Amino acid sequence: MPEQEHSFGQRLRRLRLRAGLSQEALAERAGLATAAVAALERGVRRSPYPQTVGALSNALGLSAEERATMAEAARPSLQHTSAALADTAPRTADRVDRTRGRGS
């Protein structure tokens, strides 16, 4: 369970609660939809755009150190990215082979 404690969503929720904000209030301050904040906290969206992280950090009034920690947590892990790329690699190779076959 230590991995969950360091996820972007868990950090966001902890910081939101520390600030005494509801998801709706944080979303309003950050210029986001409430559903977007909820999705980030639940881990449905795990790699928010840098602009989103910045807007949330501003809305929460985070220190420079906390902003850096949030930005780091928002980056997709190398392992997750590698697994996603490996998962799509065979399909991409199949498409290339089929495309070559058509031209022959």
C-alpha positions as CSV (number, residue, x, y, z in Angstrom):
1,M,0.0,0.0,0.0
2,P,2.9,2.5,0.2
3,E,2.7,3.0,-3.6
4,Q,-0.8,4.3,-3.2
5,E,0.3,6.8,-0.6
6,H,2.6,8.3,-3.2
7,S,0.2,8.4,-6.1
8,F,-0.9,11.8,-7.5
9,G,-4.5,11.2,-6.5
10,Q,-3.7,10.3,-2.9
11,R,-1.4,13.4,-2.6
12,L,-4.1,15.6,-4.2
13,R,-6.8,14.4,-1.9
14,R,-4.6,14.8,1.2
15,L,-3.6,18.3,0.2
16,R,-7.2,19.2,-0.6
17,L,-8.5,18.0,2.8
18,R,-5.6,19.8,4.5
19,A,-6.8,23.0,2.8
20,G,-10.3,22.4,4.0
21,L,-11.7,22.3,0.5
22,S,-14.4,20.2,-1.1
23,Q,-13.7,18.7,-4.6
24,E,-16.1,21.3,-6.0
25,A,-14.4,24.2,-4.3
26,L,-10.9,23.1,-5.4
27,A,-12.2,22.6,-9.0
28,E,-13.7,26.1,-9.0
29,R,-10.5,27.7,-7.7
30,A,-8.4,25.7,-10.2
31,G,-10.7,26.4,-13.2
32,L,-11.4,22.6,-13.6
33,A,-14.5,20.5,-13.6
34,T,-15.4,18.8,-10.3
35,A,-15.5,15.5,-12.2
36,A,-11.8,16.1,-13.3
37,V,-10.7,16.6,-9.7
38,A,-12.7,13.5,-8.6
39,A,-11.1,11.4,-11.4
40,L,-7.6,12.5,-10.5
41,E,-8.2,11.6,-6.8
42,R,-9.6,8.2,-7.6
43,G,-6.8,7.4,-10.0
44,V,-8.9,7.2,-13.1
45,R,-6.6,9.9,-14.5
46,R,-3.1,9.3,-13.3
47,S,-1.0,11.6,-15.5
48,P,-2.6,15.1,-15.6
49,Y,-1.3,17.8,-17.9
50,P,1.4,20.1,-16.4
51,Q,-1.1,23.0,-16.7
52,T,-3.6,21.1,-14.6
53,V,-0.9,20.3,-11.9
54,G,0.0,24.0,-11.9
55,A,-3.6,25.2,-11.6
56,L,-4.2,22.7,-8.7
57,S,-1.0,23.8,-7.0
58,N,-2.0,27.4,-7.2
59,A,-5.5,26.7,-6.0
60,L,-4.1,24.8,-3.0
61,G,-1.4,27.4,-2.3
62,L,1.4,24.9,-2.3
63,S,5.0,25.7,-1.4
64,A,7.8,25.2,-4.0
65,E,8.7,21.9,-2.4
66,E,5.1,20.7,-2.5
67,R,4.7,21.8,-6.1
68,A,7.8,19.8,-7.1
69,T,6.4,16.7,-5.3
70,M,3.1,17.1,-7.0
71,A,4.8,17.5,-10.4
72,E,6.9,14.4,-9.8
73,A,3.8,12.3,-8.7
74,A,2.0,13.5,-11.9
75,R,4.6,12.1,-14.2
76,P,3.8,8.6,-15.5
77,S,6.2,6.1,-14.1
78,L,8.8,4.7,-16.4
79,Q,7.5,1.2,-15.7
80,H,3.9,2.1,-16.5
81,T,4.9,3.9,-19.7
82,S,7.1,0.9,-20.8
83,A,4.3,-1.5,-20.1
84,A,1.9,0.6,-22.2
85,L,4.3,0.8,-25.0
86,A,5.1,-2.9,-25.0
87,D,1.3,-3.6,-25.0
88,T,0.8,-1.5,-28.2
89,A,4.0,-2.7,-30.0
90,P,2.6,-5.9,-31.5
91,R,-0.4,-4.1,-32.9
92,T,1.8,-1.4,-34.4
93,A,4.0,-4.0,-36.0
94,D,1.0,-5.8,-37.4
95,R,-0.3,-2.6,-39.0
96,V,3.1,-1.9,-40.6
97,D,3.3,-5.5,-42.0
98,R,-0.3,-5.2,-43.4
99,T,0.6,-1.8,-45.0
100,R,3.7,-3.3,-46.6
101,G,1.7,-6.3,-47.9
102,R,-0.8,-4.0,-49.7
103,G,1.9,-2.3,-51.7
104,S,3.5,-5.5,-52.9
